[in-house]
């Protein structure tokens, strides 16, 4: 199992309680669980990385247990009791130093200190739908839910929230607008927080300003939004709703940049890659999908056999096809290129080179070639082992024409 787990770059949790790892290069999914003792109350509610090196996956189950899975060993290494069914489902997991942070629907947020039975408890209000940790200030967490507005907490001073959002003004009928925060995200290098609601609203808050109401508000669609994620550029947000609709919204003007189609069920999990324009999504239609945020095309699609609740994306580079073409073409081509792994062959132009799928896209270095060495100053083409022929053929024809 250790070999299989090390191949996986995407992890998803299912309603049946199975942790599934996905290898995008092989288009395969692997189950990591004890099938003999699997019960319905082991449903995976939320997942998070247990360490900065992404060697551990924390899994919050419906029965109140938090399991630790080692991606290097391919086994569960720890299981601890952090709640029960009477307190509701887990709405968030996080790690601060060596402490575990949990939050449940009843509003009980706990900080579990390693090696100690003492826990710090905070009552954040009932009906919590989501708890998120600030990646740049890990002692800050945000919570929100149904009739529970956005709140920002400092775990070093947990007596009172450091920010509590104020509801927007009444609508055109002078009726109170209901509060229903479904998901939360922190904008990096900024104090702003993005939320999506069950009333198809996307709001941006700035806790550093005296204004407690949103500094930006927009709407998308007509159905409840369930989850959101911020791409690497942090200038937009990707949201998903209960009808399988995905959209990219501009956080500066509140406009829709584009929509991602193809989903057949409600979206439950979204995560953008921290450095690449890649989006992983899952939901009720039992498919894991990986889209490119550049042109919104589907890159990978894997059937997972059970309904999915959450997705966790590894920060390492994925096996995708990325094309970086400069404005001006180089001069006469010189060397034919054939990759060492035999992925494909190009009679390339000068400066056109091929990077293997196991290399970072930003490495700017080519793999060793049988027929020569390319100039790394030209455009880059990254070709995965699973690249279909129709993606390679246009470049091959272009190179032959250039010769």
N, C-alpha and C positions, 0 to 999 in steps of 0.2 A: 504493500500500500504506500510505502514511502516514495517509491518511484512514481507512482501515479499522482500523488499529491504535489510533488515537485514540478510536474508538468502543467499544473493548473494555474491559470492567471486570473480566473473569475470564480467567485464562490457565491452560491445562492442557497437560501433556506426555504424549505417547502412547508406546506400545511401538514404533511404527514410526519414531520419531525426529522426528515432526512437532510443532512448537509451534503450538497452536491458541488463537486469541483469540475470545472470545464477547461479543457485544453482546446483553445481555438485553432491551433495548428493542425490538430488531429480531428477536429469537429466531434469530439467525444466528451461525454459526461460520466463522472465516476461518483458512486454513492459511498459515503463514509458514515456508517452507523452500524449498530447491532440490530440486524433485521429481526432477530428472534424475540427481542424484548421491546419492540417498537410499539408505542401506544399513541393514541390521539392527543393526549395531554402533553406530548413532547413537541408539539408544533413550534417551529422556529418563528419567534416574533420579531427579533431584531438581531443584528450582528455588528461587530466592530473589531478593529485590529487590537490585539493585546499588547503589542510592543511596536516601537518605531521601525524595526527591521522587517515587520510583517511576517514573522515566523509563527505567530499565534493568532487564532481567530476565536473571539469570544461570541458565544451563542446564548441568547436569552430565550428560554423555552416557556411555554404556556403554564407549566406546572410550577414555575417559580425558581427553577434551577438555572444556573449559569455554567455552561460547559466551556472548557478550553481545549481547542483542537490545535495540534502541532502540524504545521504544513511541511516541516522537514521530516518528521517521523511518520506522518499519515495516520495518527491515532489520537484519541481523546486522552489528554493527560491529567485533567482535573475536572471535578464537578462539585459545585457548592450550592447550598440552599440559600437563596436570597429573597424569598417571598413565597406566597402561596396563591391559590386560585381566588381566594376571597378578596385579595388586593387588586385583582385585575391583571391584564397583560403588561409585559414590559413595553415601555414606550421609548426607551433609550438606554444604551450602555456606553461607558467611556472609561478611560484610564487616566489617572493623574499621578505621576510619579509611580509609586508602587501600590496605589490605592485603586479600588474598583468603585465606579459610580454607577448606580442603578436608579431607575425611575419607573414607577408603575402608574396605571390609570387612576388609581385612587388619590394620587398626588403625593405619595411618600417617596421622597428622594433620599437615598442613603449613600454614604461614603464608607466603604469597607476597607479598613486599614489592614495591610498584610501582616500576618503573624499576631494579630490582636483581635479579641472578641468585641472591642469597643467600636461602635459605629456612630457616625454623626447623621442625624435625621433632620430633614427639612420638609415642612408641609407646604407644597407649592400650589395647592388648590386642587379641587376635584375635577374629574373629566379631562385629564391630561392626555393629549394625543401624540405629543412628540417632546423629547428632550434632546438637545444638541449641545455639543461641547465646542468652544471656540478653539480652533487649532493653533492660533498664535498665542492665546492666553488660556492655558489649559485649566486654570482654576475658575474660569468663567463658563457657566452653562446657561442656556436659555430654555424656557419651558412655555407651553401654550396648549390650549385644548378647547373643548366645547364650553362656552361661557366662562372661559379662563383665558384672559388676555395674555399677550406676550410679556414675559417677565425675564429679566436678566439677573442672575445670582452670582455672587462672589463666594466661593466655597471656603475662603479664608475668613470671611465675615458673614456667616450664614443667617444672622439674626433677621435681616430684612433685605428684600430685593433692591438692587441698585438702580433698576429701571423697571417701570411698569407702564405698558402702553395704555393710552387712552382711546376709547372707542371713537370711531369717526362720527361726524355730525349726523343727525337724523336725515332720513331720505326725503324725497319730494312730497311724500304724504305726511311728513313730520312724525314718522314712526321710527322707533329705535332699530338700529341695524344689529342683527344678532352677531355674536362673536363665535368663531369656530376655526381656530388655528389648526391646520392639519400637518404642516411641515415647516421647518426652520432651517436657515443656512446663514453662516457668517461670511461676509465679504472680506477677503484678505486685504491686508494693508489699509484697513478702514475700520471704523467703529460701527458701520451700518449692518443691519440684519434684514434678511429677506424672509418673508413668510408667504405661504399660500393658504387659502381658506376653503372650507366646504361650501362656500357661496361663490365660487369661481373668481375670487379676487387674489391679486398678487400685490403685496405691500412691502415698502421699504421703510425701515425705521432707523433713526440716528440717535442712539442714546447719549451722544456727546452734546447734542443740541438741547435747548430748553423745551423744544416742541416734543410732546409725548405722542402726538398723532403722527400717522405716516407722512414722510416727506414725499413719497410717490405712491400712487395707487392706480392700478389698471385691472382690467378684467379680461378673462379669456374663456370663450365658450359659454355654455349654459349648464354645465354639469359640475358636480363637486370636484375640486382639485384634491388629489391624494398625496402627491409627493413632488419634490423639486430637487434640483441639483445645479450647482454653479460650474460652468466650464472653466478651463484654465485661464482664459482672458479676463474673467471676473466682470465683464461688461454686459453680460446677458445672463439669463436664467432659463433652464429647461424645466417645464412643468408637465405633469401628466394627470389625467382625470379618470373618472370611473367608466368612461366609454371608450377607453383605449386611444385617446387623442393625446399626442405630444406636440408641444409648441416651444419655440425659442423666442423669448421676449427680451427686448432691449431694456436694460435697467436705467438708461439715461432719459429716454423719451416715453417708455411704456408701450412701445409699438411691437407688433408681432413681426419678427424677422422671417420666420418660416415655420412650416409644420412638417412633422415626420409621420408618415403614413405606414400602414401595414399591420398594426396591432388589432387584435380581434377581441380583446377583453380588457377589463379594468387594469390600470397600471398601479402596481403596488411598490415597486422598487425602481429607483433611478440612481445612477452614479456616473459622473463625468470623470475622465482620467485627469489626474492633477497636472499633467504637463502636455498631453496630446489632445487634439480635438476629437475625442472618442467618447461615445455615450453608450452605456450598458443599461438595458431595461428588462424588466420581467413583470409578470402579472398573472392574471387568471387564465390566459390562453395557453399556459404551460410552455411558452417559448422564451428562451433567452436570446435577446437580439443585441447586436453591437452595430451602432450607426456611426458614420463619419459626420461630424458637425460642420465640416467645410461645405459639402454639397448635399448633406442629409441623405446619403445613400446607405443602403443596408450592406454591411460588410460580412457579418456572420449571423447565423440563425441556427440554434440548436434546440431540439425538442427535449424537454426535461421530464415528461411523463406525469408530473403532478403540479398542482397549482403552487405558485411561488409567491413568497411574501417579501423577500428582501434580497438585495444583491450587494456584493462587496467586490470591488475592483482593485486588483493589484496595481501598484504604481510603476512596476517595471513595464518596459515597452512591449506592446502587443504585436502579434503577427499580422499586421495590416499592410496594405499597399499604400505608400505615401509617395506622391510625385511632387518634386520641387523643381520647377522649370524656370530658368532665368529669362530676362527680357531679351537678351541677345544670344544667338547661337554661336558657338566657337567655330574655328576654322575647319579645314579639311580633316576628316576622320583618319585615325592612324591604326589603332589596334583593335582586333576582335577580342571580345570578352566572353569567357565561359566561367561560370561560378564554380567554386571548388566543390560544392555540394551537388552540382549538376542540376540545379533548379531550373535554369533556362539558359539560353545562349543569345548573345547580342553581337552583331557586328556594329559596335557603337561608334558614335561620333567622339571627337576628342573632348575629354572632360566628362563624358557620360560614363558612370560606373555603377556597379551593382553592390548593394549591401545585403548581407544575409538577414533573415528574419530574427536571428538571435542577437543581432547587434542593435544598440540604441540608434534611434533615428538621428539624434543630434551628435553622434560621434564624429561625423565628417571623415570617415576612413573607410576604405573599401576592403572587401575580402580579397585574399590572394587568388589570382587568376591563373589558369593554365597557359593562356596565350599571351600574357603580358600584364602590365600594370597600368592602371588608368590614372589620369591626372585628377586629384581630389579637388581641384579648384572649380570644376564644372558642376553641372546640375546633378542631382542625386536621384536615383531610382532605387527604392527598397522593394524587393520582390520576395514574398513569403513562399515557403515550400508548398503551400496550398493554393497558390495563385492560379486561377484557371487560364486556359490558353487564350481566351478572348481578351484578357487584360494584357497579355504579353505580346500578342500578334501585332497590334498597331505600332508598338515601339520597334519591333523587329523590321516591319515594312519601312518605317521611317528611316531606320539606320541603313537599310539596303539602298533606299533611294538616295540617301545622303552620300553613300559611297559611289 
